[in-house]
Amino acid sequence: MRWTYTPPTAAEVEALSSAANVSRVLAELLLRHDLRGAGATEHFLQPSLASVADPFLVPNLETAAARLRSAVLRRESIVVLGDYDVDGVSSTALLVGILRRFGLHPRFVVPRRAEDGYGLSRSAIDRALEDGVPALFVALDCGTNSHDEVSYLMGRGADVIVIDHHRSREAVLARGILVNPHLQVDAGVLGEEYRNLCTVGLVFKLAHGLLKLMRQDGDPTAHEIRLRDELDLVALGTIADLVPLQGENRTLSKHGLKILESTARPGLRALMEVAGLRAGREITPVDISFRLGPRINASGRLADAALSVELMLSNDRAFSADTARQLNDYNRERQDIERLITEEAERMIESTYTDARGIVLYGENWHPGVVGIVAGRVTRQYNRPCVVLGNDGALAKGSGRSVNGINLVEVLSGCAEHLNSWGGHPMAVGVAVEKANLEIFRERFAQVVREHAGREIAEAELELSAWLAADEIDEPLMMSLEQLHPFGQGNPEPVFGVRGVVLSQPPVVFKELHFRFQFVSPSGRWLHGVAWKMADRLPPTQRPIDLAVKLAWNHFNGRKLLQLELVDWRATEAGA
């Protein structure tokens, strides 16, 4: 892995440090976000909910809110269909919960991956209409490309609202109300700051718009609802969906994480408990990405994600505890399946696809609901875009993940003639292809990736955010770094370089995968660190090495200790 570091000038760092009254290290990190004035840095470090824009600036959102208002006033029947990932689940729970507060009883449906496939499919719609055609049908986190399905619903007599953030492969929906700011940004109608709102953020804005209209009517319920209390769901969906934590995404997520720490939802409390997140503990994006999100996703991958929505909405503590344990069991099963598929996928790559620039893998016995995480793992390990597909009858279905600099949406556009369906984001996509077309898709995918890369895909790079002296790693630095939270897409956790570290004692391996290490700073303080899944690459003792580390608090037995998390190490160059 090649380390890179592009420092700002000393003058820039000094100027921002003085103007914003922040440390040298924090000033350097802020400059990497292109934040240079005191006002811009203050808004970034202390984002206020008051800065969230008027929801009606999003095209069609006022029309959608007005249609919901009519449904509330007329006590109309509503069906909400949300996707089965965390964004879809949290979006569905948020909207259904708000409508219940107004006395409505909306039905909700989540597509069953094995039966319905992805999104607003006919089979999912028909299941949603089993109890009758509603006056209003709301599709969340899907539907942008569902022209025929929306026409079908409206032909049955339902009005349709689609709230989505996926790209369109065709002309915009000709019927129904579509709220998808991504499309308006592409068309130059909206500013770039709206591009990255995911569906739960849009549903939050829709709820905001509905409350505005209902408050204008003098509705007492609208005045009682505290919309900020819904931000726990917004943070959950936004962070799990890997959209950039910039602009309003950052604002809503930062405040939402605080709400999540003390959430009043019994379902979320029960889920946090089975995930090992104790009450009152700080909740971070890592907790959502690796503890809460996977458990919510597990029901949609292996069973029915409606269970996760029920959990988010339930006020029954016994039901919540039982359901959280059930999701935990699903998650363990998912982990076992993923581990086996990952091992098999790695053997395939090593034996057959070591030279391929883009990799397409398929296993007849692979579960299509769990291959997305496998795709992410092999993509990171081999530093190449990978599509991993499982068996779904006549089709091979699954997910793709990419590397920096290669847009998977553009790559799949060049393969579209060989695919049955596809969609997603530049870094993550869903794919379905007829098994008979697998080989030609595999060849075309590798070719298009090669064309987009323009050359051999570069060696994986590790970009350092700043170099630190060991004595700079202390609690005041940690307190200043906390102002940058939450870390995630678009706001990556900083990786710091530390030169010339000498380990006086050998690292201690634990669980055969990881190791702990410690060293003494020049001022005599002991610094402690951990390296996850790096036990096969132990650093030497009594020789100077450079460390690339993240800095975190380790919560253990009620104590909070500063801990270095090793990302990489290398021998210190002579004279460095």
HELIX and SHEET records of a PDB file:
HELIX    1   1 ALA A   10  ALA A   20  1                                  11    
HELIX    2   2 ARG A   24  LEU A   31  1                                   8    
HELIX    3   3 ALA A   38  LEU A   45  1                                   8    
HELIX    4   4 LEU A   49  SER A   51  5                                   3    
HELIX    5   5 PRO A   55  LEU A   57  5                                   3    
HELIX    6   6 LEU A   61  ARG A   74  1                                  14    
HELIX    7   7 VAL A   86  ARG A  101  1                                  16    
HELIX    8   8 ARG A  113  ASP A  116  1                                   4    
HELIX    9   9 ARG A  122  ALA A  128  1                                   7    
HELIX   10  10 HIS A  147  GLY A  155  1                                   9    
HELIX   11  11 PRO A  181  ASP A  186  1                                   6    
HELIX   12  12 GLU A  192  TYR A  194  5                                   3    
HELIX   13  13 THR A  199  GLN A  216  1                                  18    
HELIX   14  14 PRO A  220  GLU A  224  1                                   5    
HELIX   15  15 LEU A  227  GLU A  230  5                                   4    
HELIX   16  16 LEU A  231  ALA A  240  1                                  10    
HELIX   17  17 GLY A  247  GLU A  261  1                                  15    
HELIX   18  18 PRO A  266  VAL A  274  1                                   9    
HELIX   19  19 PRO A  285  ASP A  287  1                                   3    
HELIX   20  20 ILE A  288  LEU A  292  3                                   5    
HELIX   21  21 GLY A  293  LEU A  302  1                                  10    
HELIX   22  22 ALA A  306  LEU A  313  1                                   8    
HELIX   23  23 ARG A  317  THR A  352  1                                  36    
HELIX   24  24 VAL A  371  TYR A  382  1                                  12    
HELIX   25  25 LEU A  408  SER A  413  1                                   6    
HELIX   26  26 ALA A  416  HIS A  418  5                                   3    
HELIX   27  27 LYS A  435  ASN A  437  5                                   3    
HELIX   28  28 LEU A  438  ALA A  453  1                                  16    
HELIX   29  29 ALA A  470  GLU A  472  5                                   3    
HELIX   30  30 GLU A  475  LEU A  481  1                                   7    
HELIX   31  31 GLU A  482  LEU A  484  5                                   3    
SHEET    1   A 2 ARG A   2  THR A   4  0                                        
SHEET    2   A 2 GLU A 461  GLU A 463  1                                        
SHEET    1   B 5 ARG A 107  VAL A 109  0                                        
SHEET    2   B 5 ILE A  78  GLY A  82  1                                        
SHEET    3   B 5 LEU A 136  LEU A 140  1                                        
SHEET    4   B 5 ASP A 159  ILE A 163  1                                        
SHEET    5   B 5 ILE A 177  VAL A 179  1                                        
SHEET    1   C 5 ILE A 359  GLY A 363  0                                        
SHEET    2   C 5 CYS A 386  ASP A 392  1                                        
SHEET    3   C 5 LEU A 395  ARG A 401 -1                                        
SHEET    4   C 5 ALA A 428  GLU A 434 -1                                        
SHEET    5   C 5 SER A 421  GLY A 424 -1                                        
SHEET    1   D 7 ALA A 466  LEU A 468  0                                        
SHEET    2   D 7 PHE A 496  VAL A 501  1                                        
SHEET    3   D 7 ILE A 545  PHE A 556 -1                                        
SHEET    4   D 7 ARG A 559  ALA A 571 -1                                        
SHEET    5   D 7 TRP A 526  ALA A 531  1                                        
SHEET    6   D 7 HIS A 514  VAL A 520 -1                                        
SHEET    7   D 7 VAL A 508  PHE A 510 -1                                        
END                                                                             
